[in-house]
Amino acid sequence: MADKKTKKDTAEKQPKAVKETKDSKKESKKSSAPEEKEIRIKNRLGDFYKKEIVPSLMTKFKYKSVMQVPKLHKIVVNMGVGDAVTDQKILEEAVKELETITGQKASVRKSKKAISNFKLREGVNIGAMVTLRKERMYEFLDRLINIALPRVRDFKGLSDKSFDGRGNYSIGIKEQIIFPEINFDKITRVLGMDITFVTSAPTDNEAYELLQAFGVPFRKKKLKQLNRSLSG
């Protein structure tokens, strides 16, 4: 009798177990869907570069090989915190905020030399930095262009005068609160940051066209400047 009861109990439990397995599979599929969507979002600008920007720049500059087309190698986000000399807690907050904005662990920058006028000693922690590459780089660029910069008060576009002569471009952000990841009510002070776009472009003009193709919102050039650049 005991054996029959055991078999009966086992038979009653099996369908339920199978059902749970099916449900778990469904949950697994549901949970993986947001991850796949997130990956697609991160790769959006990467895919756009390959499918749209590369052919466009090859036509514009008459490159003979795809390898000649400029690439965006990395984006460096640097947050200097001068007050950290007297209060390291300020730097700790800056590091957390920078990591929240970029989604990547930040490295602490130290002073390279002592400056007596600023009571700065060599080797003191004075800032935080993050270097973004590949998917995280494209995801950050996407958010910067489409979400953060439009939140800048009276934003009229970025200057095209901040190229370094070697195909790299830098901008200064005055307030970290333009990034929606930062809760204004929880910050203790407003902090700025420098963002540098490092490209493989041999000239500033090619770097400009690359970044503009990505959607970097430069101010519109005046007609005279445009004609001068075309004639040059």
N, CA, C and O of each residue as an XYZ file, in Angstrom:
928
protein
N       0.835     -1.209      0.000
C       0.000      0.000      0.000
C       0.867      1.255      0.000
O       0.585      2.240     -0.682
N       1.936      1.177      0.797
C       2.833      2.331      0.898
C       3.462      2.639     -0.433
O       3.615      3.800     -0.813
N       3.849      1.524     -1.182
C       4.482      1.722     -2.489
C       3.512      2.365     -3.461
O       3.888      3.267     -4.210
N       2.237      1.900     -3.455
C       1.228      2.445     -4.356
C       0.984      3.918     -4.055
O       0.832      4.732     -4.966
N       0.948      4.254     -2.760
C       0.715      5.636     -2.356
C       1.857      6.530     -2.809
O       1.661      7.664     -3.247
N       3.063      5.974     -2.684
C       4.243      6.737     -3.097
C       4.212      7.022     -4.583
O       4.491      8.141     -5.014
N       3.867      5.991     -5.384
C       3.786      6.152     -6.838
C       2.718      7.170     -7.204
O       2.896      7.979     -8.114
N       1.579      7.114     -6.463
C       0.487      8.034     -6.737
C       0.903      9.468     -6.447
O       0.621     10.389     -7.214
N       1.588      9.630     -5.309
C       2.055     10.969     -4.940
C       3.031     11.509     -5.973
O       2.994     12.687     -6.327
N       3.917     10.615     -6.456
C       4.913     11.009     -7.450
C       4.249     11.423     -8.745
O       4.637     12.404     -9.379
N       3.223     10.643     -9.130
C       2.499     10.935    -10.371
C       1.791     12.280    -10.282
O       1.721     13.024    -11.260
N       1.256     12.589     -9.073
C       0.547     13.855     -8.898
C       1.501     15.045     -8.936
O       1.117     16.132     -9.366
N       2.729     14.850     -8.494
C       3.692     15.944     -8.424
C       4.350     16.232     -9.774
O       4.744     17.369    -10.035
N       4.471     15.233    -10.624
C       5.197     15.394    -11.878
C       4.643     16.487    -12.788
O       5.416     17.327    -13.248
N       3.328     16.516    -13.071
C       2.804     17.567    -13.942
C       3.113     18.964    -13.413
O       3.426     19.875    -14.180
N       3.020     19.121    -12.089
C       3.298     20.406    -11.483
C       4.749     20.805    -11.703
O       5.057     21.963    -11.985
N       5.634     19.822    -11.567
C       7.061     20.092    -11.761
C       7.349     20.492    -13.197
O       8.143     21.397    -13.453
N       6.694     19.805    -14.138
C       6.869     20.121    -15.557
C       6.372     21.526    -15.842
O       6.997     22.285    -16.583
N       5.225     21.865    -15.235
C       4.652     23.186    -15.428
C       5.588     24.265    -14.910
O       5.761     25.308    -15.540
N       6.183     24.007    -13.766
C       7.113     24.976    -13.195
C       8.318     25.162    -14.106
O       8.838     26.269    -14.252
N       8.756     24.061    -14.718
C       9.901     24.138    -15.629
C       9.574     25.005    -16.835
O      10.396     25.808    -17.276
N       8.351     24.833    -17.372
C       7.929     25.647    -18.513
C       7.842     27.115    -18.124
O       8.258     28.002    -18.869
N       7.283     27.348    -16.924
C       7.162     28.727    -16.451
C       8.531     29.367    -16.278
O       8.740     30.534    -16.609
N       9.469     28.562    -15.744
C      10.810     29.094    -15.529
C      11.484     29.439    -16.844
O      12.253     30.396    -16.935
N      11.174     28.622    -17.889
C      11.728     28.911    -19.209
C      11.170     30.220    -19.747
O      11.889     31.023    -20.341
N       9.844     30.424    -19.522
C       9.219     31.662    -19.968
C       9.829     32.857    -19.261
O      10.112     33.885    -19.876
N      10.032     32.703    -17.936
C      10.633     33.781    -17.161
C      12.043     34.066    -17.643
O      12.479     35.216    -17.697
N      12.755     32.988    -17.994
C      14.118     33.135    -18.497
C      14.147     33.932    -19.782
O      15.012     34.785    -19.981
N      13.173     33.641    -20.672
C      13.097     34.365    -21.941
C      12.752     35.826    -21.699
O      13.304     36.722    -22.338
N      11.814     36.059    -20.751
C      11.415     37.423    -20.447
C      12.577     38.220    -19.874
O      12.777     39.380    -20.233
N      13.346     37.593    -18.979
C      14.453     38.289    -18.339
C      15.575     38.592    -19.313
O      16.293     39.578    -19.148
N      15.734     37.747    -20.336
C      16.811     37.970    -21.297
C      16.444     39.037    -22.314
O      17.324     39.626    -22.941
N      15.140     39.294    -22.485
C      14.687     40.281    -23.474
C      15.218     41.683    -23.195
O      15.733     42.317    -24.116
N      15.116     42.205    -21.955
C      15.655     43.537    -21.686
C      17.156     43.618    -21.936
O      17.653     44.641    -22.407
N      17.889     42.535    -21.619
C      19.330     42.523    -21.836
C      19.645     42.653    -23.319
O      20.544     43.396    -23.713
N      18.887     41.914    -24.142
C      19.102     41.986    -25.583
C      18.793     43.385    -26.094
O      19.503     43.913    -26.950
N      17.725     43.986    -25.563
C      17.351     45.336    -25.968
C      18.432     46.323    -25.575
O      18.754     47.232    -26.340
N      19.002     46.150    -24.372
C      20.052     47.038    -23.892
C      21.283     46.946    -24.780
O      21.907     47.962    -25.087
N      21.634     45.733    -25.194
C      22.789     45.540    -26.069
C      22.566     46.235    -27.400
O      23.474     46.862    -27.945
N      21.337     46.116    -27.925
C      21.025     46.760    -29.205
C      21.158     48.270    -29.086
O      21.652     48.924    -30.004
N      20.718     48.833    -27.949
C      20.820     50.269    -27.736
C      22.278     50.684    -27.674
O      22.665     51.697    -28.255
N      23.086     49.903    -26.970
C      24.501     50.224    -26.848
C      25.208     50.162    -28.196
O      26.120     50.944    -28.464
N      24.787     49.235    -29.033
C      25.435     49.042    -30.327
C      24.862     49.937    -31.419
O      25.328     49.905    -32.558
N      23.846     50.739    -31.075
C      23.161     51.516    -32.103
C      24.119     52.414    -32.889
O      24.112     52.392    -34.119
N      24.936     53.195    -32.200
C      25.862     54.081    -32.894
C      26.998     53.312    -33.551
O      27.538     53.741    -34.571
N      27.362     52.169    -32.964
C      28.390     51.333    -33.579
C      27.921     50.792    -34.913
O      28.670     50.782    -35.890
N      26.677     50.342    -34.949
C      26.090     49.853    -36.201
C      25.918     50.991    -37.201
O      26.147     50.822    -38.398
N      25.511     52.153    -36.690
C      25.317     53.318    -37.554
C      26.638     53.734    -38.203
O      26.671     54.137    -39.365
N      27.716     53.633    -37.441
C      29.039     53.977    -37.983
C      29.387     53.076    -39.168
O      29.820     53.552    -40.217
N      29.193     51.776    -38.986
C      29.554     50.819    -40.035
C      28.676     50.958    -41.280
O      29.163     50.912    -42.409
N      27.373     51.128    -41.050
C      26.428     51.113    -42.172
C      26.274     52.459    -42.871
O      26.048     52.508    -44.080
N      26.394     53.547    -42.119
C      26.114     54.863    -42.691
C      27.334     55.783    -42.767
O      27.608     56.378    -43.809
N      28.058     55.892    -41.659
C      29.152     56.863    -41.608
C      30.321     56.468    -42.495
O      30.858     57.305    -43.221
N      30.719     55.205    -42.445
C      31.860     54.747    -43.256
C      31.638     55.003    -44.747
O      32.501     55.609    -45.382
N      30.516     54.566    -45.335
C      30.297     54.837    -46.764
C      30.251     56.332    -47.083
O      30.753     56.770    -48.118
N      29.641     57.113    -46.178
C      29.516     58.550    -46.398
C      30.880     59.237    -46.418
O      31.150     60.062    -47.291
N      31.741     58.898    -45.454
C      33.065     59.522    -45.391
C      33.972     59.047    -46.518
O      34.817     59.803    -46.998
N      33.801     57.804    -46.940
C      34.593     57.301    -48.072
C      34.276     58.089    -49.339
O      35.167     58.386    -50.135
N      33.018     58.419    -49.514
C      32.613     59.212    -50.677
C      33.097     60.652    -50.554
O      33.596     61.235    -51.517
N      32.942     61.220    -49.357
C      33.277     62.627    -49.135
C      34.769     62.901    -49.298
O      35.162     63.883    -49.928
N      35.607     62.016    -48.718
C      37.055     62.240    -48.751
C      37.780     61.363    -49.773
O      39.004     61.414    -49.898
N      37.009     60.566    -50.496
C      37.552     59.712    -51.564
C      38.663     58.782    -51.067
O      39.718     58.646    -51.686
N      38.384     58.152    -49.930
C      39.336     57.172    -49.400
C      39.361     55.955    -50.322
O      38.339     55.584    -50.898
N      40.521     55.346    -50.456
C      40.651     54.164    -51.307
C      40.371     52.876    -50.540
O      40.055     51.844    -51.133
N      40.492     52.948    -49.215
C      40.286     51.765    -48.376
C      39.434     52.118    -47.162
O      39.473     53.245    -46.668
N      38.668     51.146    -46.691
C      37.858     51.333    -45.483
C      38.751     51.634    -44.283
O      38.339     52.328    -43.353
N      39.962     51.114    -44.308
C      40.892     51.316    -43.195
C      41.297     52.781    -43.047
O      41.768     53.186    -41.985
N      41.121     53.571    -44.091
C      41.475     54.989    -44.034
C      40.396     55.831    -43.365
O      40.652     56.963    -42.955
N      39.209     55.289    -43.257
C      38.098     56.042    -42.661
C      38.365     56.258    -41.167
O      38.638     55.295    -40.450
N      38.290     57.501    -40.688
C      38.543     57.790    -39.273
C      37.599     57.026    -38.347
O      36.439     56.783    -38.679
N      38.115     56.659    -37.197
C      37.328     55.954    -36.177
C      37.339     56.762    -34.888
O      38.247     57.556    -34.640
N      36.327     56.549    -34.085
C      36.318     57.088    -32.729
C      36.938     56.025    -31.834
O      36.323     54.992    -31.573
N      38.159     56.279    -31.363
C      38.888     55.276    -30.574
C      38.384     55.181    -29.133
O      38.135     54.092    -28.617
N      38.242     56.344    -28.497
C      37.838     56.342    -27.086
C      37.309     57.715    -26.686
O      37.549     58.716    -27.361
N      36.592     57.733    -25.583
C      36.119     58.976    -24.983
C      36.639     59.016    -23.549
O      36.400     58.098    -22.765
N      37.346     60.085    -23.219
C      37.914     60.237    -21.878
C      37.115     61.296    -21.126
O      36.991     62.434    -21.581
N      36.577     60.914    -19.980
C      35.796     61.836    -19.152
C      36.592     62.122    -17.889
O      36.902     61.215    -17.116
N      36.917     63.388    -17.691
C      37.785     63.782    -16.585
C      37.077     64.794    -15.688
O      36.562     65.805    -16.164
N      37.056     64.516    -14.406
C      36.412     65.410    -13.443
C      37.455     65.880    -12.430
O      37.887     65.110    -11.572
N      37.854     67.147    -12.533
C      38.824     67.708    -11.595
C      38.130     68.249    -10.358
O      37.097     68.911    -10.457
N      38.694     67.967     -9.201
C      38.086     68.410     -7.935
C      39.166     69.064     -7.088
O      39.827     68.405     -6.286
N      39.338     70.379     -7.275
C      40.376     71.106     -6.551
C      40.166     71.110     -5.052
O      41.129     71.071     -4.287
N      38.909     71.158     -4.624
C      38.605     71.198     -3.185
C      38.956     69.896     -2.476
O      38.949     69.830     -1.246
N      39.261     68.862     -3.253
C      39.613     67.575     -2.646
C      40.931     67.660     -1.882
O      41.243     66.788     -1.071
N      41.700     68.714     -2.143
C      42.968     68.909     -1.431
C      42.718     69.028      0.066
O      43.505     68.533      0.873
N      41.626     69.683      0.434
C      41.315     69.875      1.852
C      40.242     68.923      2.375
O      40.101     68.733      3.583
N      39.486     68.325      1.448
C      38.409     67.420      1.870
C      38.268     66.270      0.868
O      37.694     66.450     -0.206
N      38.783     65.105      1.213
C      38.765     63.951      0.314
C      37.363     63.370      0.123
O      37.131     62.606     -0.814
N      36.427     63.729      1.011
C      35.054     63.243      0.851
C      34.418     63.801     -0.422
O      33.574     63.159     -1.047
N      34.839     65.005     -0.788
C      34.336     65.624     -2.019
C      34.754     64.794     -3.223
O      33.983     64.607     -4.163
N      35.992     64.297     -3.180
C      36.490     63.459     -4.273
C      35.726     62.138     -4.332
O      35.411     61.647     -5.416
N      35.431     61.570     -3.173
C      34.676     60.312     -3.123
C      33.304     60.477     -3.783
O      32.843     59.594     -4.506
N      32.665     61.606     -3.529
C      31.365     61.886     -4.148
C      31.510     62.039     -5.658
O      30.678     61.558     -6.427
N      32.581     62.716     -6.069
C      32.826     62.925     -7.502
C      33.045     61.598     -8.216
O      32.546     61.392     -9.323
N      33.786     60.708     -7.584
C      34.050     59.389     -8.168
C      32.745     58.621     -8.355
O      32.509     58.033     -9.410
N      31.904     58.630     -7.330
C      30.618     57.918     -7.408
C      29.737     58.489     -8.518
O      29.104     57.744     -9.266
N      29.706     59.816     -8.615
C      28.873     60.455     -9.637
C      29.397     60.165    -11.042
O      28.615     59.927    -11.963
N      30.714     60.186    -11.202
C      31.310     59.901    -12.508
C      31.033     58.463    -12.921
O      30.763     58.192    -14.091
N      31.099     57.548    -11.971
C      30.799     56.145    -12.258
C      29.319     55.955    -12.602
O      28.970     55.128    -13.445
N      28.459     56.725    -11.942
C      27.026     56.662    -12.241
C      26.746     57.173    -13.651
O      25.931     56.599    -14.374
N      27.415     58.242    -14.034
C      27.212     58.850    -15.350
C      27.725     57.965    -16.471
O      27.067     57.819    -17.501
N      28.898     57.373    -16.277
C      29.547     56.615    -17.355
C      29.260     55.121    -17.323
O      29.415     54.439    -18.336
N      28.841     54.605    -16.165
C      28.596     53.171    -16.049
C      29.867     52.356    -15.977
O      29.860     51.157    -16.256
N      30.964     53.003    -15.602
C      32.255     52.308    -15.534
C      33.046     52.806    -14.332
O      32.910     53.960    -13.925
N      33.863     51.943    -13.772
C      34.656     52.302    -12.599
C      35.654     53.397    -12.952
O      36.330     53.327    -13.978
N      35.739     54.403    -12.098
C      36.632     55.536    -12.337
C      37.975     55.329    -11.647
O      38.065     54.651    -10.623
N      39.010     55.918    -12.220
C      40.334     55.894    -11.600
C      40.620     57.274    -11.016
O      40.213     58.290    -11.578
N      41.313     57.301     -9.897
C      41.614     58.562     -9.213
C      42.896     59.167     -9.777
O      43.896     58.471     -9.948
N      42.859     60.463    -10.064
C      44.030     61.179    -10.569
C      44.752     61.851     -9.418
O      44.131     62.386     -8.500
N      46.082     61.815     -9.483
C      46.911     62.437     -8.451
C      47.670     63.630     -9.027
O      47.962     63.668    -10.223
N      47.986     64.594     -8.183
C      48.761     65.756     -8.624
C      50.183     65.318     -8.969
O      50.800     64.544     -8.237
N      50.694     65.826    -10.096
C      52.027     65.421    -10.560
C      53.147     66.224     -9.906
O      54.289     65.771     -9.826
N      52.800     67.427     -9.440
C      53.827     68.239     -8.777
C      53.192     69.108     -7.700
O      51.979     69.316     -7.687
N      54.020     69.606     -6.808
C      53.539     70.445     -5.711
C      53.410     71.895     -6.177
O      54.254     72.401     -6.915
N      52.330     72.558     -5.729
C      52.120     73.978     -6.020
C      51.818     74.667     -4.696
O      50.724     74.534     -4.148
N      52.796     75.401     -4.194
C      52.685     75.985     -2.858
C      51.562     77.012     -2.753
O      50.913     77.117     -1.713
N      51.328     77.774     -3.830
C      50.276     78.805     -3.798
C      48.892     78.213     -3.554
O      48.026     78.858     -2.964
N      48.695     76.988     -4.008
C      47.404     76.319     -3.834
C      47.447     75.280     -2.710
O      46.515     74.493     -2.545
N      48.525     75.288     -1.953
C      48.717     74.328     -0.861
C      48.575     72.886     -1.363
O      48.015     72.019     -0.692
N      49.100     72.674     -2.557
C      48.986     71.362     -3.190
C      50.304     70.610     -3.105
O      51.347     71.112     -3.523
N      50.247     69.411     -2.563
C      51.431     68.565     -2.475
C      51.437     67.553     -3.613
O      50.386     67.223     -4.162
N      52.582     67.077     -3.956
C      52.698     66.072     -5.019
C      52.082     64.747     -4.565
O      52.280     64.315     -3.429
N      51.330     64.109     -5.472
C      50.745     62.807     -5.167
C      49.411     62.848     -4.456
O      48.912     61.811     -4.017
N      48.816     64.046     -4.332
C      47.513     64.178     -3.663
C      46.390     63.883     -4.666
O      46.476     64.280     -5.828
N      45.352     63.195     -4.222
C      44.205     62.894     -5.089
C      43.440     64.178     -5.412
O      42.966     64.866     -4.509
N      43.323     64.497     -6.700
C      42.686     65.762     -7.085
C      41.592     65.603     -8.151
O      40.998     66.595     -8.574
N      41.324     64.384     -8.582
C      40.311     64.221     -9.619
C      40.016     62.772     -9.928
O      40.622     61.860     -9.366
N      39.072     62.575    -10.834
C      38.687     61.221    -11.248
C      38.574     61.176    -12.768
O      38.254     62.179    -13.406
N      38.837     60.012    -13.336
C      38.834     59.884    -14.788
C      38.304     58.521    -15.209
O      38.517     57.515    -14.532
N      37.611     58.510    -16.338
C      37.107     57.271    -16.930
C      37.442     57.284    -18.418
O      37.254     58.295    -19.094
N      37.935     56.162    -18.921
C      38.197     56.013    -20.353
C      37.227     54.986    -20.917
O      37.233     53.822    -20.517
N      36.400     55.427    -21.845
C      35.360     54.568    -22.423
C      35.750     54.109    -23.819
O      36.239     54.893    -24.632
N      35.529     52.831    -24.085
C      35.813     52.261    -25.401
C      34.651     51.360    -25.835
O      33.857     50.903    -25.012
N      34.576     51.122    -27.123
C      33.631     50.174    -27.724
C      32.188     50.455    -27.298
O      31.722     51.588    -27.412
N      31.473     49.432    -26.808
C      30.039     49.568    -26.538
C      29.724     50.672    -25.537
O      28.799     51.455    -25.752
N      30.480     50.744    -24.450
C      30.212     51.762    -23.442
C      30.482     53.159    -23.989
O      29.807     54.120    -23.619
N      31.455     53.264    -24.856
C      31.759     54.543    -25.499
C      30.579     55.013    -26.342
O      30.154     56.164    -26.248
N      30.051     54.103    -27.171
C      28.924     54.451    -28.037
C      27.665     54.752    -27.224
O      26.905     55.660    -27.559
N      27.451     53.986    -26.155
C      26.270     54.195    -25.313
C      26.340     55.558    -24.628
O      25.336     56.264    -24.540
N      27.530     55.928    -24.140
C      27.711     57.230    -23.491
C      27.526     58.359    -24.499
O      26.864     59.354    -24.206
N      28.109     58.206    -25.684
C      27.980     59.223    -26.730
C      26.517     59.434    -27.102
O      26.074     60.564    -27.308
N      25.782     58.347    -27.186
C      24.353     58.402    -27.510
C      23.598     59.230    -26.468
O      22.800     60.101    -26.814
N      23.857     58.951    -25.195
C      23.179     59.682    -24.114
C      23.616     61.144    -24.062
O      22.804     62.034    -23.807
N      24.902     61.382    -24.306
C      25.431     62.750    -24.281
C      24.758     63.610    -25.346
O      24.324     64.728    -25.071
N      24.675     63.075    -26.570
C      24.125     63.822    -27.702
C      22.619     64.029    -27.580
O      22.118     65.135    -27.782
N      21.910     62.967    -27.253
C      20.450     62.996    -27.332
C      19.721     63.343    -26.035
O      18.547     63.710    -26.058
N      20.423     63.225    -24.902
C      19.753     63.483    -23.626
C      20.428     64.598    -22.826
O      19.767     65.552    -22.416
N      21.738     64.482    -22.604
C      22.430     65.410    -21.704
C      22.590     66.821    -22.285
O      22.173     67.796    -21.660
N      23.186     66.934    -23.466
C      23.442     68.264    -24.038
C      22.172     69.085    -24.262
O      22.189     70.293    -24.025
N      21.066     68.469    -24.714
C      19.831     69.257    -24.855
C      19.309     69.814    -23.531
O      18.466     70.711    -23.528
N      19.806     69.285    -22.401
C      19.377     69.768    -21.084
C      20.209     70.954    -20.605
O      19.907     71.547    -19.569
N      21.262     71.305    -21.357
C      22.082     72.465    -21.003
C      21.265     73.734    -21.225
O      20.628     73.899    -22.265
N      21.289     74.615    -20.251
C      20.498     75.843    -20.348
C      20.984     76.717    -21.508
O      22.182     76.969    -21.641
N      20.060     77.171    -22.337
C      20.357     78.034    -23.493
C      21.398     77.408    -24.419
O      22.277     78.098    -24.935
N      21.294     76.125    -24.619
C      22.269     75.426    -25.469
C      22.082     75.816    -26.936
O      20.981     75.725    -27.478
N      23.180     76.253    -27.572
C      23.130     76.685    -28.970
C      24.112     75.910    -29.849
O      24.425     76.329    -30.963
N      24.582     74.805    -29.346
C      25.519     74.001    -30.118
C      26.935     74.113    -29.585
O      27.248     75.021    -28.815
N      27.789     73.187    -29.998
C      29.176     73.146    -29.544
C      30.088     73.894    -30.512
O      29.859     73.908    -31.721
N      31.110     74.506    -29.963
C      32.085     75.210    -30.791
C      32.936     74.216    -31.570
O      33.225     73.120    -31.091
N      33.335     74.615    -32.779
C      34.217     73.758    -33.575
C      35.671     74.205    -33.448
O      36.520     73.819    -34.251
N      35.952     75.028    -32.428
C      37.301     75.566    -32.231
C      38.121     74.770    -31.222
O      39.250     75.148    -30.910
N      37.570     73.680    -30.713
C      38.256     72.953    -29.633
C      38.957     71.681    -30.096
O      39.157     70.757    -29.307
N      39.332     71.629    -31.374
C      40.141     70.513    -31.873
C      41.610     70.810    -31.577
O      42.011     71.972    -31.517
N      42.401     69.770    -31.393
C      43.787     69.966    -30.957
C      44.817     69.942    -32.084
O      46.018     69.993    -31.820
N      44.362     69.865    -33.339
C      45.302     69.818    -34.458
C      45.713     68.409    -34.823
O      46.407     68.201    -35.819
N      45.293     67.434    -34.025
C      45.640     66.029    -34.280
C      44.388     65.151    -34.400
O      44.457     63.928    -34.276
N      43.248     65.797    -34.641
C      42.019     65.034    -34.843
C      41.276     64.666    -33.576
O      40.394     63.807    -33.603
N      41.620     65.305    -32.459
C      40.928     65.047    -31.194
C      40.139     66.288    -30.787
O      40.521     67.412    -31.113
N      39.049     66.077    -30.080
C      38.151     67.187    -29.751
C      37.755     67.132    -28.282
O      37.490     66.056    -27.745
N      37.713     68.303    -27.628
C      37.372     68.359    -26.202
C      36.271     69.372    -25.939
O      36.198     70.419    -26.584
N      35.424     69.044    -24.989
C      34.387     69.980    -24.552
C      34.366     70.024    -23.031
O      34.771     69.074    -22.360
N      33.888     71.139    -22.502
C      33.758     71.278    -21.061
C      32.290     71.290    -20.663
O      31.481     71.995    -21.264
N      31.957     70.519    -19.664
C      30.591     70.484    -19.126
C      30.626     71.163    -17.758
O      31.414     70.778    -16.895
N      29.787     72.159    -17.560
C      29.823     72.927    -16.314
C      29.096     72.241    -15.160
O      29.460     72.414    -13.997
N      28.067     71.462    -15.490
C      27.246     70.864    -14.437
C      26.972     69.391    -14.711
O      26.524     69.025    -15.797
N      27.245     68.558    -13.724
C      26.996     67.121    -13.880
C      25.514     66.787    -13.895
O      25.124     65.678    -14.259
N      24.686     67.752    -13.496
C      23.247     67.488    -13.378
C      22.533     67.440    -14.732
O      21.337     67.151    -14.781
N      23.243     67.717    -15.831
C      22.600     67.573    -17.146
C      22.385     66.099    -17.480
O      21.595     65.760    -18.361
N      23.093     65.234    -16.769
C      22.885     63.795    -16.955
C      21.752     63.347    -16.029
O      21.845     63.536    -14.817
N      20.694     62.763    -16.571
C      19.530     62.387    -15.761
C      19.831     61.328    -14.705
O      19.033     61.123    -13.790
N      20.970     60.655    -14.823
C      21.340     59.653    -13.817
C      21.668     60.302    -12.470
O      21.642     59.641    -11.432
N      21.974     61.597    -12.498
C      22.318     62.316    -11.272
C      21.070     62.969    -10.682
O      20.388     63.751    -11.345
N      20.789     62.635     -9.433
C      19.638     63.200     -8.724
C      20.035     64.547     -8.120
O      20.882     64.613     -7.229
N      19.419     65.610     -8.611
C      19.765     66.964     -8.167
C      19.596     67.131     -6.658
O      20.373     67.843     -6.022
N      18.601     66.489     -6.092
C      18.308     66.638     -4.665
C      19.340     65.947     -3.773
O      19.396     66.198     -2.570
N      20.155     65.078     -4.371
C      21.105     64.312     -3.560
C      22.553     64.795     -3.683
O      23.421     64.326     -2.947
N      22.824     65.724     -4.601
C      24.203     66.192     -4.753
C      24.517     67.259     -3.707
O      23.632     67.999     -3.277
N      25.776     67.329     -3.305
C      26.195     68.323     -2.315
C      26.788     69.560     -2.972
O      26.828     70.633     -2.371
N      27.252     69.403     -4.225
C      27.797     70.542     -4.953
C      27.772     70.273     -6.448
O      27.744     69.121     -6.882
N      27.783     71.334     -7.224
C      27.793     71.209     -8.683
C      29.230     71.024     -9.149
O      30.116     71.791     -8.774
N      29.455     70.006     -9.967
C      30.793     69.701    -10.475
C      30.776     69.664    -11.997
O      29.803     69.226    -12.610
N      31.851     70.124    -12.587
C      31.989     70.084    -14.038
C      32.900     68.950    -14.469
O      33.442     68.222    -13.638
N      33.061     68.810    -15.769
C      33.932     67.756    -16.292
C      34.388     68.108    -17.697
O      33.745     68.893    -18.394
N      35.496     67.524    -18.101
C      36.005     67.666    -19.464
C      35.818     66.339    -20.182
O      36.088     65.274    -19.627
N      35.354     66.415    -21.419
C      35.143     65.214    -22.228
C      35.979     65.328    -23.493
O      35.845     66.292    -24.247
N      36.840     64.345    -23.726
C      37.714     64.356    -24.899
C      37.396     63.186    -25.814
O      37.335     62.036    -25.377
N      37.194     63.493    -27.086
C      36.943     62.472    -28.110
C      38.259     62.213    -28.841
O      38.786     63.100    -29.513
N      38.776     61.023    -28.713
C      40.042     60.660    -29.360
C      39.728     59.866    -30.624
O      39.140     58.787    -30.556
N      40.122     60.404    -31.776
C      39.831     59.755    -33.053
C      41.123     59.383    -33.775
O      42.217     59.779    -33.372
N      40.969     58.619    -34.841
C      42.122     58.246    -35.669
C      42.269     59.188    -36.860
O      43.110     58.962    -37.731
N      41.454     60.244    -36.901
C      41.483     61.182    -38.022
C      42.822     61.914    -38.089
O      43.301     62.400    -37.064
N      43.436     62.004    -39.271
C      44.723     62.694    -39.407
C      44.596     64.214    -39.372
O      45.580     64.908    -39.115
N      43.402     64.736    -39.627
C      43.189     66.185    -39.616
C      41.955     66.532    -38.794
O      41.080     65.695    -38.569
N      41.905     67.793    -38.349
C      40.749     68.248    -37.577
C      39.482     68.264    -38.428
O      38.389     67.997    -37.930
N      39.634     68.576    -39.706
C      38.478     68.623    -40.600
C      37.814     67.251    -40.718
O      36.588     67.143    -40.693
N      38.633     66.204    -40.847
C      38.099     64.843    -40.943
C      37.466     64.411    -39.622
O      36.446     63.723    -39.605
N      38.088     64.827    -38.515
C      37.527     64.514    -37.199
C      36.190     65.228    -37.008
O      35.249     64.662    -36.450
N      36.116     66.460    -37.468
C      34.868     67.230    -37.388
C      33.747     66.524    -38.142
O      32.637     66.380    -37.629
N      34.044     66.086    -39.360
C      33.029     65.411    -40.176
C      32.603     64.086    -39.539
O      31.436     63.703    -39.614
N      33.553     63.392    -38.915
C      33.248     62.129    -38.233
C      32.287     62.361    -37.073
O      31.261     61.690    -36.963
N      32.625     63.316    -36.209
C      31.794     63.582    -35.034
C      30.434     64.151    -35.421
O      29.416     63.824    -34.810
N      30.427     65.000    -36.431
C      29.156     65.547    -36.902
C      28.253     64.443    -37.450
O      27.036     64.471    -37.266
N      28.867     63.472    -38.127
C      28.097     62.340    -38.660
C      27.478     61.512    -37.537
O      26.395     60.951    -37.704
N      28.160     61.434    -36.396
C      27.610     60.727    -35.236
C      26.437     61.490    -34.621
O      25.624     60.917    -33.896
N      26.361     62.787    -34.918
C      25.279     63.602    -34.366
C      25.735     64.608    -33.336
O      24.905     65.238    -32.680
N      27.060     64.776    -33.176
C      27.562     65.787    -32.241
C      27.051     67.152    -32.711
O      27.318     67.546    -33.847
N      26.326     67.876    -31.862
C      25.645     69.107    -32.289
C      26.548     70.341    -32.323
O      26.533     71.153    -31.398
N      27.323     70.474    -33.381
C      28.149     71.663    -33.543
C      27.279     72.847    -33.953
O      26.220     72.680    -34.558
N      27.750     74.049    -33.610
C      27.067     75.244    -34.093
C      27.214     75.313    -35.604
O      28.231     74.895    -36.158
N      26.217     75.831    -36.252
C      26.275     75.937    -37.706
C      27.343     76.947    -38.109
O      27.406     78.057    -37.580
N      28.181     76.534    -39.061
C      29.225     77.433    -39.540
C      28.614     78.556    -40.363
O      27.635     78.359    -41.083
N      29.213     79.742    -40.242
C      28.764     80.857    -41.064
C      29.168     80.605    -42.511
O      30.121     79.873    -42.776
N      28.454     81.202    -43.429
C      28.667     80.962    -44.853
C      30.091     81.304    -45.273
O      30.686     80.587    -46.079
N      30.653     82.403    -44.731
C      32.012     82.808    -45.100
C      33.023     81.767    -44.649
O      33.943     81.422    -45.391
N      32.853     81.271    -43.434
C      33.763     80.254    -42.915
C      33.681     78.987    -43.744
O      34.698     78.348    -44.013
N      32.477     78.623    -44.148
C      32.276     77.424    -44.940
C      32.940     77.565    -46.305
O      33.608     76.642    -46.771
N      32.759     78.725    -46.951
C      33.373     78.956    -48.255
C      34.891     78.960    -48.160
O      35.580     78.464    -49.051
N      35.415     79.533    -47.055
C      36.857     79.590    -46.868
C      37.440     78.192    -46.708
O      38.496     77.884    -47.261
N      36.740     77.343    -45.944
C      37.225     75.981    -45.719
C      37.166     75.159    -46.995
O      38.022     74.306    -47.229
N      36.150     75.416    -47.827
C      36.027     74.675    -49.077
C      37.097     75.098    -50.078
O      37.638     74.267    -50.807
N      37.401     76.403    -50.109
C      38.416     76.889    -51.047
C      39.810     76.500    -50.609
O      40.711     76.338    -51.433
N      39.989     76.348    -49.267
C      41.303     75.952    -48.736
C      41.530     74.492    -48.938
O      42.579     73.972    -48.558
